[in-house]
Amino acid sequence: MTASADHTAIVGQLLAAAGLTVPEDELALLATGYGFQRAGVDALYAVPEARYADPALRFRADARIVDWSE
């Protein structure tokens, strides 16, 4: 499968926003897989039951450190 011009532009914008520069051949490789990756990410958000799910990982500044060895 080859990368479309749209996917190449999108991947280029994402890399630029992240402050990354890559060679043209690597950009083409990333753009080739972008469609599959985007579909996978969209599928994660397509599950209605998970719309308001609470994330499993959470940072708590007031967390207690418990010594489990005792």
C-alpha positions as CSV (number, residue, x, y, z in Angstrom):
1,M,0.0,0.0,0.0
2,T,1.2,3.5,-0.8
3,A,0.7,6.7,1.1
4,S,-1.8,9.2,-0.1
5,A,-0.9,12.8,-0.4
6,D,-3.5,13.6,2.3
7,H,-1.9,11.1,4.7
8,T,1.6,12.4,3.9
9,A,0.5,16.0,4.7
10,I,-1.2,15.0,7.9
11,V,1.7,13.0,9.2
12,G,4.0,15.9,8.2
13,Q,1.9,18.3,10.2
14,L,1.8,15.9,13.2
15,L,5.6,15.5,13.2
16,A,6.1,19.3,12.8
17,A,3.7,20.0,15.7
18,A,5.8,17.5,17.8
19,G,9.0,19.3,16.7
20,L,10.3,16.3,14.9
21,T,11.9,16.1,11.5
22,V,12.4,12.9,9.6
23,P,13.8,12.0,6.2
24,E,11.4,11.8,3.2
25,D,11.6,8.0,3.0
26,E,10.7,7.7,6.7
27,L,7.8,10.2,6.2
28,A,6.5,8.1,3.4
29,L,6.7,4.9,5.5
30,L,4.8,6.6,8.4
31,A,2.2,8.0,6.0
32,T,1.7,4.5,4.5
33,G,0.5,3.1,7.9
34,Y,-1.3,6.3,9.0
35,G,-4.7,5.1,7.7
36,F,-4.6,1.9,9.6
37,Q,-3.4,3.7,12.8
38,R,-6.1,6.4,12.5
39,A,-8.8,3.7,12.1
40,G,-7.6,1.9,15.2
41,V,-7.6,5.0,17.3
42,D,-11.1,6.0,16.0
43,A,-12.3,2.5,16.9
44,L,-11.2,3.0,20.5
45,Y,-13.6,6.0,20.8
46,A,-16.4,4.2,18.9
47,V,-17.4,2.1,21.9
48,P,-20.5,3.9,23.4
49,E,-20.2,2.1,26.7
50,A,-16.7,3.5,27.2
51,R,-17.6,7.1,26.5
52,Y,-17.7,8.2,30.2
53,A,-15.4,5.5,31.6
54,D,-13.0,6.6,34.3
55,P,-9.4,6.1,33.3
56,A,-7.5,3.3,35.2
57,L,-4.4,5.4,35.7
58,R,-4.5,8.5,37.7
59,F,-1.9,10.7,39.3
60,R,-2.7,11.7,42.9
61,A,-0.4,14.3,44.4
62,D,-1.5,13.3,48.0
63,A,-0.9,9.6,47.5
64,R,0.5,7.6,50.4
65,I,3.5,5.4,50.0
66,V,2.8,2.1,51.8
67,D,5.5,-0.4,52.5
68,W,4.2,-3.7,51.4
69,S,7.0,-5.7,52.9
70,E,5.7,-5.4,56.4
